[in-house]
Amino acid sequence: MNTMRRIGMAIAACTLFVQTHGALAGDYPSRPITIVVPYGAGGTTDISARQMAAMAEKVAGQPFVVENQPGSSGTNAMRAVAAAKPDGYTLIATTSSPSFVTPALRPVGYDTTTDFIPIMNYSGPYHGVLVNADAPYQTLDELITAAKSGTAVTYGTAGAMGGAHLAFTSVANQTGAALRHVPFDGASAATVAVLGKHVDVALVPAYRDLVQDGKLRLLAVLDGTRDPDFPDVPTLKDAGYMAEFPSIVGILAPAGTDGAIVAKLEKIFTDVASSDEFKAFMTKLGQPVRVISGEALKATIAENLAAYRDLAKQMGRSK
C-alpha cells in the first residue's frame, strides 16, 4: 500500500469518526437517561435529584430516571457508574463523601479525578449536629462534656467513612470524647433514628423544618459557614473544634463521555438549577442552590481530595 493511499484511508477514517460522534451528539438524548443516587430514597440528595430529573425531562424531551443504589457511603454506586458505558445515558448525582472523603480514607475501586467527568454542581446542603428536642444537651460543648465523662453517646450518619463521620471522628480525637458511630444507608434513616431516640445524635442535612417545628435541636453546623436559616448556631470551628465538612451535590458522567454530550448535559442541568422554579423548590426543601460549572466542580473535587488525604494522614486513617 503506497503512502498516499495510507494517508487517504487515515483521513477517511478520521472523517467518519468525527461525523459519527457528531451525529451521536446531535441526536442525544434519544432514549431515557438514568441518574443514579448513591443513597436510599427520601434523603435530600434523592429528593433534589428527582426534582432536577423531572425538570430536565421537560427540557431534553426524554425521561430522566432516578435510580437509588445505596451502600458503603455511596461508593458502591460510584464504582458502578464509573464502569458504565460512557454514552451519556448513565450519570450519578454525587455528594462529598463518595467523591473525595471516603476515597481519601480507603480503597474504593475508582478515582474520582480520572474515572468521571464532572458536568455541574447544583447544591451543597448544610449538615447539622442534631439531637432530639427532649435531649438534655443545649450546646455541642454539653454533649462533648457528657461524652468525656462516661456517658455513652451514639451518633448516626449517612454511612461509614463519610464526611460527617470523619468530621466527628476528628472532634472525638481532639477531645477524647467517647462518641460511637452508627452508620445508616442514607441521611433520612439517620434522621428517623434520632427522632425515635435510637441514636443520641444525627449528623444530617434537611433539618430546618424539624428544628423549627421543635422536634430536633441544632447544636452546630458541620460546614465551613453558618446556615443562614440558623445564624446563631455555630459551625464546628466556631465552637472551637478544628473540623468541617465541605458539601457538594453534583452530576458526574463516566470518563470517556463525548464532550459534546457533556456540554449538552451541563446546559440542561444548569438551566434547570438556575430557574426560579428549582430555586423555589430547594428553598422549601431547606437546601441552598450552588451552581458551578463542570470545570469548577472538577477543581473542587481535586482540591478537597488532596485536603482530605492530608487530614487522613494526620489522623492515621489514610489508605
ABEGO torsion letter per residue (X at the ends): XBAAAAAAAAAAAAAAAAAAAAAAAAAOBABBBBBBBABBBGBAAAAAAAAAAAAAAAAAGBBBBBBBBBEGGGAAAAAAAAABBBAGABBBBBBAAAAAAAAAABBAGBBAAAABBBABBABGBBBBBBBBAABABABAAAAAAAAAAGBBBBBBBAEBGBAAAAAAAAAAAAAGBBBBBBBBBEAAAAAAAAAAGABABBBBBGAAAAAAAGABBBABBABABBBAABAABBBAAAAGBBBBBBBBBBBBBBBGBBAAAAAAAAAAAAAAAABAAAAAAAAAAGBBBBBBBAAAAAAAAAAAAAAAAAAAAAAGABX
